Amino acid sequence: MKGFWERLKARIIRFMQGRHGPDELSMYTMILAIILSLVFSFTGLSVLYIVFIALWVWCLFRMFSRQLEKRNAENRRFLEWMATVRRESKAFFLRLKNARVYKYFRCPGCKARMRLKRGSGEKDITCPRCGKTFHMKA
């Protein structure tokens, strides 16, 4: 019986040589597909099942693909997008946490985020990024 498992393992290794295999994008896609299948099982919405199947097929296609450069580029774009999402959500929750202490606003010129301590009155503010001066009340 041990010989069977070793032969199977060797065949799988041989089959996967030169193929992309799993990466972060594939893992997130699989997790999303599993979540959609669970939601489908409770709701019965056929649209969720179709999306689940499409995600699963796309994930398998990416894992078995031999176009390594394209799959690596897709994964790199996904990781950059995820870093942006994480950074923006962290900043959002920090602004939410400090909302009683600071008033947050954007520069009308370059849309940079800035803050003023609440209760500091009306002030003329110069944007450190673009140099535009504007009036703001805290």
N, C-alpha and C positions, 0 to 999 in steps of 0.2 A: 504494500500500500504506500510505503514511503517513496518508492520509485515513481509512482503516478504523480504525486504532488510535486516532486522535483522536476519531472518532465513538463508538467503544466506550467510551473514557474518559469522554466527556461523558455517555453514557447511564448509566454506573455512578454518576457524581457526581449526576446527576439522581435516580436511584433511591434513593441513600442520603440525600438531603436529608430532614431531619426524623426520621431514624432514629438509634438510639443509637450504633451502631458498636462497635468493640472497646474494651475497658477492661481493667483489671488482673484482674478476676474472670474475664472471658472468656479472657484469655491463660492464666491458671492452669488453667482448665477444659480448654482445648485441649491444654496440655502434659500434663495428667493423662490425657486421652483418648489421646494419642499413646503415652504410656508403657504404658497398659493394652493398646493394640493390639499393641505390641511383645511384652509379656508373653504375650498371647493367642497370638501367632504361634509362640512357643516352647513354651507349655504345652498349647494346644488347649482350654482351659477355655471352654465356651460362655457361662458367666456373665460372664466378662470382656468378651466380645464384646458382649453385651447392654448392659452398663454403658457400654462404649465408645460404642455407638450412642446411648444415652440422653444421655450427656454432650455428644456432638457436636451432637445436635438441640437440647439446651438452650442450648448456646453460640450456635448460629446463631439461635435464637429471640431470645436476648438482644440479639444484634448487629443484627438487623433490626427490633426492636421500636420502636414509635413512642411508647411510654409512658416518656418520658424520666425523669420523677420517680421512678417505681418502680425503674427500672434503676439510677439514681444512688443511691437509698437502699440497694439490694442491694449495690452496689459499696462504698458507705461502710461498711456493716456488715462486709463482708468485710475491708476494709482495717483496721478497728478490731480485728477478730479476729486478723488477721495480725500487727499490732503487739503484741498481747498474747502471741501465740505466740513471736515473736522475743524479747520482753523476758523471758519466763519461761525460754526455752531459754538465753539469755545468762546469766541468774542461775544456772541449774542448772549450767552448765559452769564458772562462776566458783566455785560451792560445791564442785564436784568437784575443781577445781584446788587449792583451799585446804583440802581436807579434812584434811590432815596438820597444818595450823597451827591451824585453828579447829574447834570443835564447833558445829554448827548445830542449832537447835531452834526450836520454835514456842511462842508464849505460849498457855497453856491458856485464857485468857479471850477474846482477840480473834484468835488464830491468826496474829499477826504473826511474821515470821521474825526471829530474833536469832542472835547467835553469841558464843561465849566462846573465849578463847585456851586452847588445850589445855595442861594442866599447871598451871592456875591454881587447882585445888582446888575445894572446894564453896563456892558463893556464893549469897546471897540477891539475886535480880534483880528490879528493878522495870521493868515494861514501859513504854516511852516513849509508846506509843499509848493504852493503856487505864488504865495506872497500877496494874495488879494486881502484887502481890509474890508471888514463888514461889521455891522452892529448886531449884538445879540444880548438878550435878556436872560439871566439865569434865575 
